[in-house]
Amino acid sequence: MYKTQMENQELYNTLINTISKYINLHTISFQKDERGYVRIDERKNMYGGKGVVYMLQMFGEKELANNRIGAYMVLLNKGDESGFHTHGDRNEEEIYLVIHGSGEYRERNGMDQTIRKRIIQKGNIAVINSYGYHSIENINNEPLIIFAITTNVK
């Protein structure tokens, strides 16, 4: 069953109200007026993970040079996760800056390699190379909010 547009709007309003307790969702771009997010992407079972990951896109397409993603990644509930994935096919690297909450960050060199796990929390930064498989899970009852930046490798 598909959600109606009204149900989606109510869900997104709840999402925005929840995370606005922890962060200001405004962007100040050079020589432009302050503005909010561009769109919300709801990613159920993202890359084979559990639950829902919300991507609050803060920049429009081609707004920044050499940038595909500049977004808040929000895992609202304990157990929500992004499954293992890589950006190697797009030759991209990623940076995660933890804004609020805590999570378990996982990485490995290939699908059959040993998984390395780290607890990340507010202020931590994780850097992922283009061929690194990575995953993140909210391990707390508070929302896990990460600012994710994805850039192309030259």
C-alpha positions in Angstrom: 0.0 0.0 0.0 1.4 3.4 -1.0 1.3 6.3 1.4 -0.8 9.2 0.3 0.9 12.6 -0.3 -0.8 13.8 2.9 0.6 10.9 5.0 4.1 11.6 3.5 3.8 15.3 4.4 2.8 14.5 8.0 5.7 12.0 8.2 8.2 14.6 6.9 6.8 17.3 9.2 7.4 15.0 12.2 10.9 14.2 10.9 11.8 17.9 10.5 10.3 18.8 13.9 12.3 15.9 15.6 15.7 16.8 14.1 15.2 20.5 14.4 15.6 20.0 18.1 19.3 19.2 17.4 20.3 21.1 14.3 19.3 24.2 12.2 18.3 23.1 8.8 19.3 26.2 6.9 22.0 26.7 4.3 23.8 30.0 3.8 25.3 30.0 0.3 27.7 32.7 -0.9 25.7 35.7 -2.3 22.4 34.0 -1.9 19.5 34.1 0.6 19.4 31.6 3.5 17.2 28.7 2.7 16.2 25.2 3.9 16.7 21.8 2.6 16.1 21.0 -1.1 14.3 17.7 -0.7 13.8 14.6 1.6 14.7 11.2 0.2 13.1 8.3 2.2 15.3 5.2 1.8 13.7 2.0 3.2 16.1 -0.9 3.7 18.9 1.2 2.3 21.5 -1.0 0.6 19.9 -4.0 2.3 19.9 -2.5 5.7 17.0 -2.4 8.3 14.5 0.3 8.8 14.5 3.7 7.2 17.3 6.2 6.4 16.2 9.7 5.5 18.5 11.9 3.3 17.8 15.6 3.7 19.4 17.0 0.6 20.8 20.5 1.3 22.1 21.3 -2.2 20.5 21.1 -5.6 22.0 19.3 -8.5 25.2 21.0 -9.7 25.0 23.6 -7.0 28.5 22.7 -5.8 31.4 21.7 -8.0 32.7 18.1 -7.7 29.8 17.2 -5.3 27.1 14.6 -5.6 25.8 14.6 -2.0 25.8 17.3 0.7 23.0 15.9 2.9 22.0 15.1 6.4 21.6 11.4 6.8 19.1 10.7 9.6 18.5 7.3 11.2 15.6 8.2 13.6 15.2 4.9 15.4 17.5 2.4 17.2 18.3 -0.3 14.7 17.8 1.8 11.6 20.8 1.1 9.3 22.3 1.6 5.9 23.6 -1.8 4.7 27.1 -2.4 3.3 27.8 -0.7 0.1 30.6 1.0 -1.9 30.8 4.0 -4.2 33.6 2.5 -6.3 31.5 2.1 -9.4 31.0 6.0 -9.3 34.6 6.6 -8.2 33.4 8.6 -5.1 34.7 9.1 -1.6 32.5 10.0 1.3 32.9 11.9 4.6 30.5 11.4 7.6 30.4 14.0 10.3 28.3 13.0 13.2 26.1 15.8 14.3 24.0 14.1 17.0 23.6 10.6 18.5 25.8 7.6 18.3 26.1 4.7 15.9 28.1 1.7 14.9 30.2 2.4 11.8 31.4 -0.7 10.0 33.9 -1.0 7.1 35.7 -3.7 5.2 37.9 -3.9 2.1 35.7 -6.3 0.1 32.5 -8.3 0.5 34.4 -11.3 2.0 36.8 -9.4 4.2 36.8 -9.0 8.0 34.4 -6.3 9.3 36.0 -3.5 11.3 33.6 -1.9 13.8 33.8 1.5 15.5 31.4 3.4 17.7 31.0 6.9 16.4 29.4 9.8 18.2 28.8 13.6 18.0 31.9 15.3 16.6 33.5 12.1 15.0 34.4 12.1 11.4 34.6 8.9 9.2 36.3 9.0 5.8 35.5 6.3 3.3 37.6 5.6 0.2 35.9 4.9 -3.1 36.2 1.2 -2.9 35.6 0.8 0.8 32.5 -1.1 1.8 30.8 0.7 4.7 27.6 0.6 6.8 26.2 2.6 9.7 23.6 1.7 12.4 21.8 3.8 15.0 22.6 2.1 18.3 20.9 4.6 20.6 17.3 5.7 21.4 18.2 9.2 20.1 18.2 10.0 16.4 21.6 9.5 14.7 22.2 12.6 12.5 25.2 12.6 10.2 26.2 15.2 7.6 27.4 13.2 4.6 29.6 14.7 1.8 30.3 12.7 -1.3 32.9 13.8 -3.8 34.4 12.4 -7.0 37.9 11.1 -7.0 40.0 12.9 -9.6 
